[in-house]
Amino acid sequence: MLDQPPTAHRTTTVEKGPFTHATCTCGWRGPARRARDRARRDAVEHSPSGA
Ligand SMILES: [Zn+2]
């Protein structure tokens, strides 16, 4: 058991060259996408209320 406060899911998108991927404060990282909208959608699917 980890004695830590509940992890908040705050997603952001990171652009790297032609690709964009979503990341979350919980440590999750989405797949690299060519379209930023896709990466943002990954973030919404990961955390519907946090994006
Ligand atoms: Zn998360």
mmCIF file of the protein (N, C-alpha, C, O) and its ligand, coordinates in Angstrom:
data_MODEL
# 
_entry.id   MODEL 
# 
loop_
_entity.id 
_entity.type 
_entity.pdbx_number_of_molecules 
1 polymer     1 
2 non-polymer 1 
# 
_entity_poly.entity_id                      1 
_entity_poly.type                           'polypeptide(L)' 
_entity_poly.nstd_linkage                   no 
_entity_poly.nstd_monomer                   no 
_entity_poly.pdbx_seq_one_letter_code       MLDQPPTAHRTTTVEKGPFTHATCTCGWRGPARRARDRARRDAVEHSPSGA 
_entity_poly.pdbx_seq_one_letter_code_can   MLDQPPTAHRTTTVEKGPFTHATCTCGWRGPARRARDRARRDAVEHSPSGA 
_entity_poly.pdbx_strand_id                 A 
# 
loop_
_entity_poly_seq.entity_id 
_entity_poly_seq.num 
_entity_poly_seq.mon_id 
_entity_poly_seq.hetero 
1 1  MET n 
1 2  LEU n 
1 3  ASP n 
1 4  GLN n 
1 5  PRO n 
1 6  PRO n 
1 7  THR n 
1 8  ALA n 
1 9  HIS n 
1 10 ARG n 
1 11 THR n 
1 12 THR n 
1 13 THR n 
1 14 VAL n 
1 15 GLU n 
1 16 LYS n 
1 17 GLY n 
1 18 PRO n 
1 19 PHE n 
1 20 THR n 
1 21 HIS n 
1 22 ALA n 
1 23 THR n 
1 24 CYS n 
1 25 THR n 
1 26 CYS n 
1 27 GLY n 
1 28 TRP n 
1 29 ARG n 
1 30 GLY n 
1 31 PRO n 
1 32 ALA n 
1 33 ARG n 
1 34 ARG n 
1 35 ALA n 
1 36 ARG n 
1 37 ASP n 
1 38 ARG n 
1 39 ALA n 
1 40 ARG n 
1 41 ARG n 
1 42 ASP n 
1 43 ALA n 
1 44 VAL n 
1 45 GLU n 
1 46 HIS n 
1 47 SER n 
1 48 PRO n 
1 49 SER n 
1 50 GLY n 
1 51 ALA n 
# 
loop_
_struct_asym.id 
_struct_asym.entity_id 
A 1 
B 2 
# 
loop_
_chem_comp.id 
_chem_comp.type 
_chem_comp.mon_nstd_flag 
ALA 'L-peptide linking' y 
ARG 'L-peptide linking' y 
ASP 'L-peptide linking' y 
CYS 'L-peptide linking' y 
GLN 'L-peptide linking' y 
GLU 'L-peptide linking' y 
GLY 'peptide linking'   y 
HIS 'L-peptide linking' y 
LEU 'L-peptide linking' y 
LYS 'L-peptide linking' y 
MET 'L-peptide linking' y 
PHE 'L-peptide linking' y 
PRO 'L-peptide linking' y 
SER 'L-peptide linking' y 
THR 'L-peptide linking' y 
TRP 'L-peptide linking' y 
VAL 'L-peptide linking' y 
ZN  non-polymer         . 
# 
_pdbx_entity_nonpoly.entity_id   2 
_pdbx_entity_nonpoly.name        ? 
_pdbx_entity_nonpoly.comp_id     ZN 
# 
_pdbx_nonpoly_scheme.asym_id         B 
_pdbx_nonpoly_scheme.entity_id       2 
_pdbx_nonpoly_scheme.mon_id          ZN 
_pdbx_nonpoly_scheme.ndb_seq_num     1 
_pdbx_nonpoly_scheme.pdb_seq_num     101 
_pdbx_nonpoly_scheme.auth_seq_num    101 
_pdbx_nonpoly_scheme.pdb_mon_id      ZN 
_pdbx_nonpoly_scheme.auth_mon_id     ZN 
_pdbx_nonpoly_scheme.pdb_strand_id   A 
_pdbx_nonpoly_scheme.pdb_ins_code    . 
# 
loop_
_atom_site.group_PDB 
_atom_site.id 
_atom_site.type_symbol 
_atom_site.label_atom_id 
_atom_site.label_alt_id 
_atom_site.label_comp_id 
_atom_site.label_asym_id 
_atom_site.label_entity_id 
_atom_site.label_seq_id 
_atom_site.pdbx_PDB_ins_code 
_atom_site.Cartn_x 
_atom_site.Cartn_y 
_atom_site.Cartn_z 
_atom_site.occupancy 
_atom_site.B_iso_or_equiv 
_atom_site.pdbx_formal_charge 
_atom_site.auth_seq_id 
_atom_site.auth_comp_id 
_atom_site.auth_asym_id 
_atom_site.auth_atom_id 
_atom_site.pdbx_PDB_model_num 
ATOM   1   N  N  . MET A 1 1  ? 0.841   -1.208 0.000   1.00 0.00 ? 1   MET A N  1 
ATOM   2   C  CA . MET A 1 1  ? 0.000   0.000  0.000   1.00 0.00 ? 1   MET A CA 1 
ATOM   3   C  C  . MET A 1 1  ? 0.871   1.251  0.000   1.00 0.00 ? 1   MET A C  1 
ATOM   4   O  O  . MET A 1 1  ? 1.822   1.377  0.772   1.00 0.00 ? 1   MET A O  1 
ATOM   5   N  N  . LEU A 1 2  ? 0.526   2.138  -0.861  1.00 0.00 ? 2   LEU A N  1 
ATOM   6   C  CA . LEU A 1 2  ? 1.274   3.379  -0.945  1.00 0.00 ? 2   LEU A CA 1 
ATOM   7   C  C  . LEU A 1 2  ? 0.584   4.445  -0.113  1.00 0.00 ? 2   LEU A C  1 
ATOM   8   O  O  . LEU A 1 2  ? -0.619  4.677  -0.240  1.00 0.00 ? 2   LEU A O  1 
ATOM   9   N  N  . ASP A 1 3  ? 1.355   5.076  0.726   1.00 0.00 ? 3   ASP A N  1 
ATOM   10  C  CA . ASP A 1 3  ? 0.798   6.128  1.558   1.00 0.00 ? 3   ASP A CA 1 
ATOM   11  C  C  . ASP A 1 3  ? 0.934   7.464  0.834   1.00 0.00 ? 3   ASP A C  1 
ATOM   12  O  O  . ASP A 1 3  ? 1.772   8.303  1.168   1.00 0.00 ? 3   ASP A O  1 
ATOM   13  N  N  . GLN A 1 4  ? 0.079   7.625  -0.165  1.00 0.00 ? 4   GLN A N  1 
ATOM   14  C  CA . GLN A 1 4  ? 0.128   8.841  -0.963  1.00 0.00 ? 4   GLN A CA 1 
ATOM   15  C  C  . GLN A 1 4  ? -1.284  9.363  -1.157  1.00 0.00 ? 4   GLN A C  1 
ATOM   16  O  O  . GLN A 1 4  ? -2.246  8.596  -1.112  1.00 0.00 ? 4   GLN A O  1 
ATOM   17  N  N  . PRO A 1 5  ? -1.410  10.643 -1.371  1.00 0.00 ? 5   PRO A N  1 
ATOM   18  C  CA . PRO A 1 5  ? -2.737  11.194 -1.661  1.00 0.00 ? 5   PRO A CA 1 
ATOM   19  C  C  . PRO A 1 5  ? -3.211  10.695 -3.010  1.00 0.00 ? 5   PRO A C  1 
ATOM   20  O  O  . PRO A 1 5  ? -2.400  10.296 -3.846  1.00 0.00 ? 5   PRO A O  1 
ATOM   21  N  N  . PRO A 1 6  ? -4.511  10.712 -3.230  1.00 0.00 ? 6   PRO A N  1 
ATOM   22  C  CA . PRO A 1 6  ? -5.050  10.272 -4.520  1.00 0.00 ? 6   PRO A CA 1 
ATOM   23  C  C  . PRO A 1 6  ? -4.410  11.038 -5.664  1.00 0.00 ? 6   PRO A C  1 
ATOM   24  O  O  . PRO A 1 6  ? -4.241  12.256 -5.608  1.00 0.00 ? 6   PRO A O  1 
ATOM   25  N  N  . THR A 1 7  ? -4.064  10.305 -6.684  1.00 0.00 ? 7   THR A N  1 
ATOM   26  C  CA . THR A 1 7  ? -3.419  10.945 -7.820  1.00 0.00 ? 7   THR A CA 1 
ATOM   27  C  C  . THR A 1 7  ? -4.447  11.675 -8.675  1.00 0.00 ? 7   THR A C  1 
ATOM   28  O  O  . THR A 1 7  ? -5.459  11.111 -9.087  1.00 0.00 ? 7   THR A O  1 
ATOM   29  N  N  . ALA A 1 8  ? -4.160  12.920 -8.921  1.00 0.00 ? 8   ALA A N  1 
ATOM   30  C  CA . ALA A 1 8  ? -5.031  13.681 -9.804  1.00 0.00 ? 8   ALA A CA 1 
ATOM   31  C  C  . ALA A 1 8  ? -4.637  13.409 -11.244 1.00 0.00 ? 8   ALA A C  1 
ATOM   32  O  O  . ALA A 1 8  ? -3.460  13.270 -11.575 1.00 0.00 ? 8   ALA A O  1 
ATOM   33  N  N  . HIS A 1 9  ? -5.637  13.339 -12.076 1.00 0.00 ? 9   HIS A N  1 
ATOM   34  C  CA . HIS A 1 9  ? -5.361  13.124 -13.493 1.00 0.00 ? 9   HIS A CA 1 
ATOM   35  C  C  . HIS A 1 9  ? -5.418  14.461 -14.218 1.00 0.00 ? 9   HIS A C  1 
ATOM   36  O  O  . HIS A 1 9  ? -6.487  14.956 -14.576 1.00 0.00 ? 9   HIS A O  1 
ATOM   37  N  N  . ARG A 1 10 ? -4.263  15.015 -14.417 1.00 0.00 ? 10  ARG A N  1 
ATOM   38  C  CA . ARG A 1 10 ? -4.202  16.257 -15.193 1.00 0.00 ? 10  ARG A CA 1 
ATOM   39  C  C  . ARG A 1 10 ? -3.417  15.968 -16.456 1.00 0.00 ? 10  ARG A C  1 
ATOM   40  O  O  . ARG A 1 10 ? -2.208  15.739 -16.416 1.00 0.00 ? 10  ARG A O  1 
ATOM   41  N  N  . THR A 1 11 ? -4.110  15.982 -17.561 1.00 0.00 ? 11  THR A N  1 
ATOM   42  C  CA . THR A 1 11 ? -3.483  15.615 -18.823 1.00 0.00 ? 11  THR A CA 1 
ATOM   43  C  C  . THR A 1 11 ? -3.002  16.843 -19.580 1.00 0.00 ? 11  THR A C  1 
ATOM   44  O  O  . THR A 1 11 ? -3.606  17.915 -19.547 1.00 0.00 ? 11  THR A O  1 
ATOM   45  N  N  . THR A 1 12 ? -1.890  16.633 -20.257 1.00 0.00 ? 12  THR A N  1 
ATOM   46  C  CA . THR A 1 12 ? -1.372  17.669 -21.133 1.00 0.00 ? 12  THR A CA 1 
ATOM   47  C  C  . THR A 1 12 ? -0.887  16.989 -22.410 1.00 0.00 ? 12  THR A C  1 
ATOM   48  O  O  . THR A 1 12 ? -0.682  15.775 -22.435 1.00 0.00 ? 12  THR A O  1 
ATOM   49  N  N  . THR A 1 13 ? -0.708  17.758 -23.444 1.00 0.00 ? 13  THR A N  1 
ATOM   50  C  CA . THR A 1 13 ? -0.174  17.198 -24.675 1.00 0.00 ? 13  THR A CA 1 
ATOM   51  C  C  . THR A 1 13 ? 1.222   17.763 -24.915 1.00 0.00 ? 13  THR A C  1 
ATOM   52  O  O  . THR A 1 13 ? 1.491   18.942 -24.684 1.00 0.00 ? 13  THR A O  1 
ATOM   53  N  N  . VAL A 1 14 ? 2.094   16.885 -25.383 1.00 0.00 ? 14  VAL A N  1 
ATOM   54  C  CA . VAL A 1 14 ? 3.475   17.261 -25.636 1.00 0.00 ? 14  VAL A CA 1 
ATOM   55  C  C  . VAL A 1 14 ? 3.777   17.057 -27.114 1.00 0.00 ? 14  VAL A C  1 
ATOM   56  O  O  . VAL A 1 14 ? 3.564   15.976 -27.663 1.00 0.00 ? 14  VAL A O  1 
ATOM   57  N  N  . GLU A 1 15 ? 4.270   18.101 -27.741 1.00 0.00 ? 15  GLU A N  1 
ATOM   58  C  CA . GLU A 1 15 ? 4.626   17.993 -29.153 1.00 0.00 ? 15  GLU A CA 1 
ATOM   59  C  C  . GLU A 1 15 ? 6.102   17.676 -29.278 1.00 0.00 ? 15  GLU A C  1 
ATOM   60  O  O  . GLU A 1 15 ? 6.957   18.292 -28.642 1.00 0.00 ? 15  GLU A O  1 
ATOM   61  N  N  . LYS A 1 16 ? 6.368   16.687 -30.124 1.00 0.00 ? 16  LYS A N  1 
ATOM   62  C  CA . LYS A 1 16 ? 7.760   16.307 -30.351 1.00 0.00 ? 16  LYS A CA 1 
ATOM   63  C  C  . LYS A 1 16 ? 7.927   16.060 -31.836 1.00 0.00 ? 16  LYS A C  1 
ATOM   64  O  O  . LYS A 1 16 ? 7.493   15.038 -32.367 1.00 0.00 ? 16  LYS A O  1 
ATOM   65  N  N  . GLY A 1 17 ? 8.560   17.010 -32.494 1.00 0.00 ? 17  GLY A N  1 
ATOM   66  C  CA . GLY A 1 17 ? 8.673   16.890 -33.944 1.00 0.00 ? 17  GLY A CA 1 
ATOM   67  C  C  . GLY A 1 17 ? 7.284   16.863 -34.562 1.00 0.00 ? 17  GLY A C  1 
ATOM   68  O  O  . GLY A 1 17 ? 6.431   17.679 -34.213 1.00 0.00 ? 17  GLY A O  1 
ATOM   69  N  N  . PRO A 1 18 ? 7.054   15.931 -35.476 1.00 0.00 ? 18  PRO A N  1 
ATOM   70  C  CA . PRO A 1 18 ? 5.743   15.842 -36.132 1.00 0.00 ? 18  PRO A CA 1 
ATOM   71  C  C  . PRO A 1 18 ? 4.700   15.137 -35.276 1.00 0.00 ? 18  PRO A C  1 
ATOM   72  O  O  . PRO A 1 18 ? 3.535   15.046 -35.663 1.00 0.00 ? 18  PRO A O  1 
ATOM   73  N  N  . PHE A 1 19 ? 5.111   14.642 -34.122 1.00 0.00 ? 19  PHE A N  1 
ATOM   74  C  CA . PHE A 1 19 ? 4.200   13.850 -33.306 1.00 0.00 ? 19  PHE A CA 1 
ATOM   75  C  C  . PHE A 1 19 ? 3.778   14.596 -32.056 1.00 0.00 ? 19  PHE A C  1 
ATOM   76  O  O  . PHE A 1 19 ? 4.497   15.454 -31.543 1.00 0.00 ? 19  PHE A O  1 
ATOM   77  N  N  . THR A 1 20 ? 2.603   14.250 -31.583 1.00 0.00 ? 20  THR A N  1 
ATOM   78  C  CA . THR A 1 20 ? 2.102   14.770 -30.322 1.00 0.00 ? 20  THR A CA 1 
ATOM   79  C  C  . THR A 1 20 ? 1.610   13.596 -29.492 1.00 0.00 ? 20  THR A C  1 
ATOM   80  O  O  . THR A 1 20 ? 0.927   12.710 -30.007 1.00 0.00 ? 20  THR A O  1 
ATOM   81  N  N  . HIS A 1 21 ? 1.952   13.588 -28.218 1.00 0.00 ? 21  HIS A N  1 
ATOM   82  C  CA . HIS A 1 21 ? 1.394   12.566 -27.348 1.00 0.00 ? 21  HIS A CA 1 
ATOM   83  C  C  . HIS A 1 21 ? 0.885   13.214 -26.081 1.00 0.00 ? 21  HIS A C  1 
ATOM   84  O  O  . HIS A 1 21 ? 1.326   14.289 -25.676 1.00 0.00 ? 21  HIS A O  1 
ATOM   85  N  N  . ALA A 1 22 ? -0.069  12.517 -25.465 1.00 0.00 ? 22  ALA A N  1 
ATOM   86  C  CA . ALA A 1 22 ? -0.650  13.026 -24.238 1.00 0.00 ? 22  ALA A CA 1 
ATOM   87  C  C  . ALA A 1 22 ? 0.095   12.437 -23.046 1.00 0.00 ? 22  ALA A C  1 
ATOM   88  O  O  . ALA A 1 22 ? 0.549   11.293 -23.085 1.00 0.00 ? 22  ALA A O  1 
ATOM   89  N  N  . THR A 1 23 ? 0.213   13.222 -22.004 1.00 0.00 ? 23  THR A N  1 
ATOM   90  C  CA . THR A 1 23 ? 0.773   12.718 -20.758 1.00 0.00 ? 23  THR A CA 1 
ATOM   91  C  C  . THR A 1 23 ? -0.164  13.101 -19.623 1.00 0.00 ? 23  THR A C  1 
ATOM   92  O  O  . THR A 1 23 ? -0.985  14.010 -19.747 1.00 0.00 ? 23  THR A O  1 
ATOM   93  N  N  . CYS A 1 24 ? -0.022  12.386 -18.516 1.00 0.00 ? 24  CYS A N  1 
ATOM   94  C  CA . CYS A 1 24 ? -0.865  12.658 -17.367 1.00 0.00 ? 24  CYS A CA 1 
ATOM   95  C  C  . CYS A 1 24 ? 0.003   12.732 -16.122 1.00 0.00 ? 24  CYS A C  1 
ATOM   96  O  O  . CYS A 1 24 ? 1.078   12.134 -16.062 1.00 0.00 ? 24  CYS A O  1 
ATOM   97  N  N  . THR A 1 25 ? -0.471  13.467 -15.137 1.00 0.00 ? 25  THR A N  1 
ATOM   98  C  CA . THR A 1 25 ? 0.288   13.610 -13.899 1.00 0.00 ? 25  THR A CA 1 
ATOM   99  C  C  . THR A 1 25 ? 0.389   12.295 -13.136 1.00 0.00 ? 25  THR A C  1 
ATOM   100 O  O  . THR A 1 25 ? 1.217   12.171 -12.233 1.00 0.00 ? 25  THR A O  1 
ATOM   101 N  N  . CYS A 1 26 ? -0.441  11.310 -13.484 1.00 0.00 ? 26  CYS A N  1 
ATOM   102 C  CA . CYS A 1 26 ? -0.382  10.008 -12.813 1.00 0.00 ? 26  CYS A CA 1 
ATOM   103 C  C  . CYS A 1 26 ? 0.732   9.150  -13.374 1.00 0.00 ? 26  CYS A C  1 
ATOM   104 O  O  . CYS A 1 26 ? 1.021   8.078  -12.842 1.00 0.00 ? 26  CYS A O  1 
ATOM   105 N  N  . GLY A 1 27 ? 1.363   9.613  -14.451 1.00 0.00 ? 27  GLY A N  1 
ATOM   106 C  CA . GLY A 1 27 ? 2.443   8.843  -15.034 1.00 0.00 ? 27  GLY A CA 1 
ATOM   107 C  C  . GLY A 1 27 ? 2.071   8.194  -16.354 1.00 0.00 ? 27  GLY A C  1 
ATOM   108 O  O  . GLY A 1 27 ? 2.923   7.634  -17.044 1.00 0.00 ? 27  GLY A O  1 
ATOM   109 N  N  . TRP A 1 28 ? 0.809   8.270  -16.697 1.00 0.00 ? 28  TRP A N  1 
ATOM   110 C  CA . TRP A 1 28 ? 0.354   7.690  -17.959 1.00 0.00 ? 28  TRP A CA 1 
ATOM   111 C  C  . TRP A 1 28 ? 0.885   8.503  -19.137 1.00 0.00 ? 28  TRP A C  1 
ATOM   112 O  O  . TRP A 1 28 ? 1.045   9.722  -19.064 1.00 0.00 ? 28  TRP A O  1 
ATOM   113 N  N  . ARG A 1 29 ? 1.150   7.788  -20.212 1.00 0.00 ? 29  ARG A N  1 
ATOM   114 C  CA . ARG A 1 29 ? 1.597   8.462  -21.415 1.00 0.00 ? 29  ARG A CA 1 
ATOM   115 C  C  . ARG A 1 29 ? 0.895   7.830  -22.601 1.00 0.00 ? 29  ARG A C  1 
ATOM   116 O  O  . ARG A 1 29 ? 0.910   6.610  -22.763 1.00 0.00 ? 29  ARG A O  1 
ATOM   117 N  N  . GLY A 1 30 ? 0.295   8.641  -23.411 1.00 0.00 ? 30  GLY A N  1 
ATOM   118 C  CA . GLY A 1 30 ? -0.418  8.141  -24.574 1.00 0.00 ? 30  GLY A CA 1 
ATOM   119 C  C  . GLY A 1 30 ? 0.528   7.890  -25.732 1.00 0.00 ? 30  GLY A C  1 
ATOM   120 O  O  . GLY A 1 30 ? 1.679   8.324  -25.706 1.00 0.00 ? 30  GLY A O  1 
ATOM   121 N  N  . PRO A 1 31 ? 0.047   7.194  -26.742 1.00 0.00 ? 31  PRO A N  1 
ATOM   122 C  CA . PRO A 1 31 ? 0.852   6.922  -27.924 1.00 0.00 ? 31  PRO A CA 1 
ATOM   123 C  C  . PRO A 1 31 ? 1.083   8.193  -28.740 1.00 0.00 ? 31  PRO A C  1 
ATOM   124 O  O  . PRO A 1 31 ? 0.279   9.125  -28.703 1.00 0.00 ? 31  PRO A O  1 
ATOM   125 N  N  . ALA A 1 32 ? 2.178   8.213  -29.467 1.00 0.00 ? 32  ALA A N  1 
ATOM   126 C  CA . ALA A 1 32 ? 2.486   9.359  -30.312 1.00 0.00 ? 32  ALA A CA 1 
ATOM   127 C  C  . ALA A 1 32 ? 1.513   9.403  -31.482 1.00 0.00 ? 32  ALA A C  1 
ATOM   128 O  O  . ALA A 1 32 ? 1.243   8.396  -32.137 1.00 0.00 ? 32  ALA A O  1 
ATOM   129 N  N  . ARG A 1 33 ? 1.002   10.590 -31.718 1.00 0.00 ? 33  ARG A N  1 
ATOM   130 C  CA . ARG A 1 33 ? 0.056   10.773 -32.812 1.00 0.00 ? 33  ARG A CA 1 
ATOM   131 C  C  . ARG A 1 33 ? 0.577   11.839 -33.759 1.00 0.00 ? 33  ARG A C  1 
ATOM   132 O  O  . ARG A 1 33 ? 1.318   12.743 -33.374 1.00 0.00 ? 33  ARG A O  1 
ATOM   133 N  N  . ARG A 1 34 ? 0.165   11.703 -34.997 1.00 0.00 ? 34  ARG A N  1 
ATOM   134 C  CA . ARG A 1 34 ? 0.537   12.745 -35.951 1.00 0.00 ? 34  ARG A CA 1 
ATOM   135 C  C  . ARG A 1 34 ? -0.369  13.961 -35.815 1.00 0.00 ? 34  ARG A C  1 
ATOM   136 O  O  . ARG A 1 34 ? 0.030   15.084 -36.120 1.00 0.00 ? 34  ARG A O  1 
ATOM   137 N  N  . ALA A 1 35 ? -1.589  13.724 -35.354 1.00 0.00 ? 35  ALA A N  1 
ATOM   138 C  CA . ALA A 1 35 ? -2.554  14.810 -35.195 1.00 0.00 ? 35  ALA A CA 1 
ATOM   139 C  C  . ALA A 1 35 ? -2.728  15.135 -33.716 1.00 0.00 ? 35  ALA A C  1 
ATOM   140 O  O  . ALA A 1 35 ? -2.932  14.251 -32.884 1.00 0.00 ? 35  ALA A O  1 
ATOM   141 N  N  . ARG A 1 36 ? -2.644  16.418 -33.416 1.00 0.00 ? 36  ARG A N  1 
ATOM   142 C  CA . ARG A 1 36 ? -2.768  16.833 -32.023 1.00 0.00 ? 36  ARG A CA 1 
ATOM   143 C  C  . ARG A 1 36 ? -4.151  16.497 -31.464 1.00 0.00 ? 36  ARG A C  1 
ATOM   144 O  O  . ARG A 1 36 ? -4.301  16.171 -30.286 1.00 0.00 ? 36  ARG A O  1 
ATOM   145 N  N  . ASP A 1 37 ? -5.159  16.584 -32.340 1.00 0.00 ? 37  ASP A N  1 
ATOM   146 C  CA . ASP A 1 37 ? -6.521  16.264 -31.893 1.00 0.00 ? 37  ASP A CA 1 
ATOM   147 C  C  . ASP A 1 37 ? -6.617  14.820 -31.420 1.00 0.00 ? 37  ASP A C  1 
ATOM   148 O  O  . ASP A 1 37 ? -7.345  14.514 -30.476 1.00 0.00 ? 37  ASP A O  1 
ATOM   149 N  N  . ARG A 1 38 ? -5.881  13.941 -32.078 1.00 0.00 ? 38  ARG A N  1 
ATOM   150 C  CA . ARG A 1 38 ? -5.909  12.537 -31.671 1.00 0.00 ? 38  ARG A CA 1 
ATOM   151 C  C  . ARG A 1 38 ? -5.267  12.364 -30.294 1.00 0.00 ? 38  ARG A C  1 
ATOM   152 O  O  . ARG A 1 38 ? -5.764  11.616 -29.452 1.00 0.00 ? 38  ARG A O  1 
ATOM   153 N  N  . ALA A 1 39 ? -4.176  13.055 -30.087 1.00 0.00 ? 39  ALA A N  1 
ATOM   154 C  CA . ALA A 1 39 ? -3.502  12.963 -28.793 1.00 0.00 ? 39  ALA A CA 1 
ATOM   155 C  C  . ALA A 1 39 ? -4.389  13.512 -27.688 1.00 0.00 ? 39  ALA A C  1 
ATOM   156 O  O  . ALA A 1 39 ? -4.436  12.981 -26.578 1.00 0.00 ? 39  ALA A O  1 
ATOM   157 N  N  . ARG A 1 40 ? -5.084  14.582 -28.017 1.00 0.00 ? 40  ARG A N  1 
ATOM   158 C  CA . ARG A 1 40 ? -5.975  15.172 -27.016 1.00 0.00 ? 40  ARG A CA 1 
ATOM   159 C  C  . ARG A 1 40 ? -7.133  14.219 -26.713 1.00 0.00 ? 40  ARG A C  1 
ATOM   160 O  O  . ARG A 1 40 ? -7.618  14.135 -25.584 1.00 0.00 ? 40  ARG A O  1 
ATOM   161 N  N  . ARG A 1 41 ? -7.557  13.510 -27.752 1.00 0.00 ? 41  ARG A N  1 
ATOM   162 C  CA . ARG A 1 41 ? -8.638  12.551 -27.552 1.00 0.00 ? 41  ARG A CA 1 
ATOM   163 C  C  . ARG A 1 41 ? -8.160  11.384 -26.693 1.00 0.00 ? 41  ARG A C  1 
ATOM   164 O  O  . ARG A 1 41 ? -8.917  10.854 -25.879 1.00 0.00 ? 41  ARG A O  1 
ATOM   165 N  N  . ASP A 1 42 ? -6.918  10.990 -26.874 1.00 0.00 ? 42  ASP A N  1 
ATOM   166 C  CA . ASP A 1 42 ? -6.358  9.955  -26.007 1.00 0.00 ? 42  ASP A CA 1 
ATOM   167 C  C  . ASP A 1 42 ? -6.417  10.415 -24.554 1.00 0.00 ? 42  ASP A C  1 
ATOM   168 O  O  . ASP A 1 42 ? -6.749  9.638  -23.658 1.00 0.00 ? 42  ASP A O  1 
ATOM   169 N  N  . ALA A 1 43 ? -6.094  11.674 -24.336 1.00 0.00 ? 43  ALA A N  1 
ATOM   170 C  CA . ALA A 1 43 ? -6.106  12.217 -22.985 1.00 0.00 ? 43  ALA A CA 1 
ATOM   171 C  C  . ALA A 1 43 ? -7.519  12.206 -22.410 1.00 0.00 ? 43  ALA A C  1 
ATOM   172 O  O  . ALA A 1 43 ? -7.719  11.882 -21.240 1.00 0.00 ? 43  ALA A O  1 
ATOM   173 N  N  . VAL A 1 44 ? -8.483  12.558 -23.231 1.00 0.00 ? 44  VAL A N  1 
ATOM   174 C  CA . VAL A 1 44 ? -9.876  12.571 -22.754 1.00 0.00 ? 44  VAL A CA 1 
ATOM   175 C  C  . VAL A 1 44 ? -10.339 11.161 -22.427 1.00 0.00 ? 44  VAL A C  1 
ATOM   176 O  O  . VAL A 1 44 ? -11.057 10.942 -21.451 1.00 0.00 ? 44  VAL A O  1 
ATOM   177 N  N  . GLU A 1 45 ? -9.925  10.212 -23.248 1.00 0.00 ? 45  GLU A N  1 
ATOM   178 C  CA . GLU A 1 45 ? -10.318 8.826  -22.994 1.00 0.00 ? 45  GLU A CA 1 
ATOM   179 C  C  . GLU A 1 45 ? -9.656  8.300  -21.724 1.00 0.00 ? 45  GLU A C  1 
ATOM   180 O  O  . GLU A 1 45 ? -10.236 7.483  -21.008 1.00 0.00 ? 45  GLU A O  1 
ATOM   181 N  N  . HIS A 1 46 ? -8.453  8.767  -21.451 1.00 0.00 ? 46  HIS A N  1 
ATOM   182 C  CA . HIS A 1 46 ? -7.757  8.351  -20.238 1.00 0.00 ? 46  HIS A CA 1 
ATOM   183 C  C  . HIS A 1 46 ? -8.424  8.944  -19.003 1.00 0.00 ? 46  HIS A C  1 
ATOM   184 O  O  . HIS A 1 46 ? -8.635  8.259  -18.002 1.00 0.00 ? 46  HIS A O  1 
ATOM   185 N  N  . SER A 1 47 ? -8.748  10.217 -19.093 1.00 0.00 ? 47  SER A N  1 
ATOM   186 C  CA . SER A 1 47 ? -9.340  10.905 -17.962 1.00 0.00 ? 47  SER A CA 1 
ATOM   187 C  C  . SER A 1 47 ? -10.452 11.826 -18.434 1.00 0.00 ? 47  SER A C  1 
ATOM   188 O  O  . SER A 1 47 ? -10.230 13.020 -18.631 1.00 0.00 ? 47  SER A O  1 
ATOM   189 N  N  . PRO A 1 48 ? -11.650 11.275 -18.617 1.00 0.00 ? 48  PRO A N  1 
ATOM   190 C  CA . PRO A 1 48 ? -12.762 12.052 -19.173 1.00 0.00 ? 48  PRO A CA 1 
ATOM   191 C  C  . PRO A 1 48 ? -13.054 13.345 -18.406 1.00 0.00 ? 48  PRO A C  1 
ATOM   192 O  O  . PRO A 1 48 ? -13.471 14.340 -18.998 1.00 0.00 ? 48  PRO A O  1 
ATOM   193 N  N  . SER A 1 49 ? -12.837 13.327 -17.092 1.00 0.00 ? 49  SER A N  1 
ATOM   194 C  CA . SER A 1 49 ? -13.173 14.506 -16.305 1.00 0.00 ? 49  SER A CA 1 
ATOM   195 C  C  . SER A 1 49 ? -11.975 15.414 -16.081 1.00 0.00 ? 49  SER A C  1 
ATOM   196 O  O  . SER A 1 49 ? -12.114 16.525 -15.570 1.00 0.00 ? 49  SER A O  1 
ATOM   197 N  N  . GLY A 1 50 ? -10.791 14.935 -16.469 1.00 0.00 ? 50  GLY A N  1 
ATOM   198 C  CA . GLY A 1 50 ? -9.584  15.699 -16.180 1.00 0.00 ? 50  GLY A CA 1 
ATOM   199 C  C  . GLY A 1 50 ? -9.084  16.479 -17.376 1.00 0.00 ? 50  GLY A C  1 
ATOM   200 O  O  . GLY A 1 50 ? -8.122  17.240 -17.271 1.00 0.00 ? 50  GLY A O  1 
ATOM   201 N  N  . ALA A 1 51 ? -9.730  16.295 -18.510 1.00 0.00 ? 51  ALA A N  1 
ATOM   202 C  CA . ALA A 1 51 ? -9.268  16.978 -19.709 1.00 0.00 ? 51  ALA A CA 1 
ATOM   203 C  C  . ALA A 1 51 ? -10.307 17.965 -20.183 1.00 0.00 ? 51  ALA A C  1 
ATOM   204 O  O  . ALA A 1 51 ? -10.099 18.644 -21.189 1.00 0.00 ? 51  ALA A O  1 
HETATM 205 ZN ZN . ZN  B 2 .  ? -3.900  9.744  -15.308 1.00 0.00 2 101 ZN  A ZN 1 
# 
